[in-house]
Amino acid sequence: MVYFDVNLKSYLERPIFDVMVGGHDVGVAGGPPHGGPGGLMTGVPMRLGPQTVTWRLDGPEGMPGNGDTVSAVNRPVLTLEMAKHQYMGVHIYPDNTVELVPDDGWPDPTARGEEINRQWRAAHGQ
Protein backbone atom coordinates (compact mmCIF):
# COMPACT_ATOMS: atom_id res chain seq x y z
CA MET A 1 0.00 0.00 0.00
CA VAL A 2 1.25 3.49 -0.88
CA TYR A 3 -0.24 6.83 0.13
CA PHE A 4 -0.71 9.95 -1.98
CA ASP A 5 -2.06 13.45 -1.68
CA VAL A 6 -4.59 13.31 -4.53
CA ASN A 7 -5.84 16.13 -6.74
CA LEU A 8 -8.85 15.34 -8.92
CA LYS A 9 -9.22 17.02 -12.31
CA SER A 10 -12.40 16.30 -14.25
CA TYR A 11 -12.71 17.44 -17.85
CA LEU A 12 -16.38 16.44 -18.03
CA GLU A 13 -19.24 18.79 -18.92
CA ARG A 14 -20.94 18.18 -15.57
CA PRO A 15 -20.14 17.85 -11.88
CA ILE A 16 -19.21 14.43 -10.50
CA PHE A 17 -19.03 13.03 -6.98
CA ASP A 18 -18.10 9.85 -5.11
CA VAL A 19 -14.97 9.52 -7.23
CA MET A 20 -13.30 6.27 -6.18
CA VAL A 21 -9.85 4.95 -7.10
CA GLY A 22 -9.28 1.38 -6.00
CA GLY A 23 -12.25 1.70 -3.65
CA HIS A 24 -10.97 4.87 -1.94
CA ASP A 25 -12.74 8.24 -2.16
CA VAL A 26 -10.70 10.95 -3.89
CA GLY A 27 -13.29 13.72 -3.90
CA VAL A 28 -15.71 15.63 -6.10
CA ALA A 29 -15.33 17.93 -9.11
CA GLY A 30 -17.46 20.74 -10.49
CA GLY A 31 -18.33 21.47 -14.09
CA PRO A 32 -16.10 22.85 -16.87
CA PRO A 33 -13.50 23.99 -17.45
CA HIS A 34 -11.85 20.98 -15.77
CA GLY A 35 -14.01 21.13 -12.67
CA GLY A 36 -12.14 24.07 -11.18
CA PRO A 37 -8.77 23.84 -9.47
CA GLY A 38 -9.86 20.84 -7.43
CA GLY A 39 -9.19 20.11 -3.83
CA LEU A 40 -6.71 17.83 -2.17
CA MET A 41 -7.44 14.54 -0.45
CA THR A 42 -4.46 13.72 1.73
CA GLY A 43 -3.17 10.29 2.64
CA VAL A 44 -5.21 8.34 0.09
CA PRO A 45 -4.15 4.67 0.16
CA MET A 46 -3.57 2.92 -3.18
CA ARG A 47 -2.29 -0.53 -4.03
CA LEU A 48 0.23 -1.01 -6.81
CA GLY A 49 -1.20 -2.41 -10.03
CA PRO A 50 -4.32 -1.80 -12.12
CA GLN A 51 -6.82 0.64 -10.61
CA THR A 52 -10.60 0.54 -10.92
CA VAL A 53 -11.91 4.12 -11.12
CA THR A 54 -15.60 5.05 -10.75
CA TRP A 55 -17.63 8.23 -10.23
CA ARG A 56 -21.25 9.31 -9.94
CA LEU A 57 -22.86 11.85 -12.25
CA ASP A 58 -24.39 15.06 -10.92
CA GLY A 59 -25.89 18.13 -12.52
CA PRO A 60 -29.02 20.28 -12.68
CA GLU A 61 -32.37 18.76 -11.71
CA GLY A 62 -33.64 16.49 -14.44
CA MET A 63 -30.30 16.08 -16.20
CA PRO A 64 -30.05 12.58 -17.69
CA GLY A 65 -28.05 10.07 -15.69
CA ASN A 66 -27.98 12.01 -12.42
CA GLY A 67 -26.78 9.68 -9.69
CA ASP A 68 -25.62 7.01 -12.16
CA THR A 69 -22.25 5.41 -11.46
CA VAL A 70 -19.75 5.44 -14.33
CA SER A 71 -16.73 3.14 -14.54
CA ALA A 72 -13.61 4.18 -16.42
CA VAL A 73 -13.21 2.24 -19.65
CA ASN A 74 -9.51 1.78 -18.89
CA ARG A 75 -7.69 0.57 -15.78
CA PRO A 76 -4.71 2.85 -15.18
CA VAL A 77 -1.76 1.07 -13.60
CA LEU A 78 0.00 2.36 -10.50
CA THR A 79 3.68 1.40 -10.68
CA LEU A 80 6.44 1.29 -8.10
CA GLU A 81 8.14 4.20 -9.90
CA MET A 82 4.97 6.31 -9.51
CA ALA A 83 4.90 5.50 -5.79
CA LYS A 84 8.06 7.59 -5.27
CA HIS A 85 6.02 10.80 -5.60
CA GLN A 86 3.91 12.56 -2.97
CA TYR A 87 1.07 13.80 -5.20
CA MET A 88 -1.19 11.97 -7.61
CA GLY A 89 -3.27 13.74 -10.23
CA VAL A 90 -6.41 11.82 -11.17
CA HIS A 91 -7.58 13.08 -14.58
CA ILE A 92 -11.04 12.06 -15.85
CA TYR A 93 -11.79 12.67 -19.54
CA PRO A 94 -15.07 12.93 -21.50
CA ASP A 95 -14.50 9.55 -23.17
CA ASN A 96 -14.57 7.98 -19.67
CA THR A 97 -10.85 7.26 -19.63
CA VAL A 98 -8.66 8.12 -16.66
CA GLU A 99 -4.99 8.98 -16.25
CA LEU A 100 -3.02 8.77 -13.02
CA VAL A 101 -0.17 11.29 -13.13
CA PRO A 102 2.29 11.38 -10.21
CA ASP A 103 4.05 14.60 -9.26
CA ASP A 104 6.29 16.03 -6.56
CA GLY A 105 4.13 19.17 -6.37
CA TRP A 106 0.58 20.25 -7.08
CA PRO A 107 -0.58 18.34 -10.21
CA ASP A 108 -1.16 20.44 -13.33
CA PRO A 109 -3.74 19.73 -16.02
CA THR A 110 -2.42 17.30 -18.64
CA ALA A 111 -1.77 18.39 -22.25
CA ARG A 112 -4.91 16.48 -23.22
CA GLY A 113 -6.87 18.23 -20.48
CA GLU A 114 -5.57 21.66 -21.51
CA GLU A 115 -6.77 21.01 -25.08
CA ILE A 116 -10.22 19.99 -23.79
CA ASN A 117 -10.31 23.19 -21.71
CA ARG A 118 -9.22 25.30 -24.71
CA GLN A 119 -11.98 23.82 -26.88
CA TRP A 120 -14.55 24.33 -24.12
CA ARG A 121 -13.57 27.99 -23.66
CA ALA A 122 -13.71 28.60 -27.45
CA ALA A 123 -17.15 26.99 -27.70
CA HIS A 124 -18.47 29.01 -24.74
CA GLY A 125 -16.93 32.39 -25.60
CA GLN A 126 -14.40 32.44 -22.80
Buried (B, 14 or more C-beta within 10 A) or exposed (E): EBEBBBBBBBBBEBBBBBBBBBEBEBBBBBBBBBBBEBEBBEEBEBEBEEBEBBBBBBBEEEEEEBEEEBEBEBEBEBEEEBBEBEBBBBBBBEEBBBBBBBBEEEBEBBEEBBEBBEEBEEEEEE
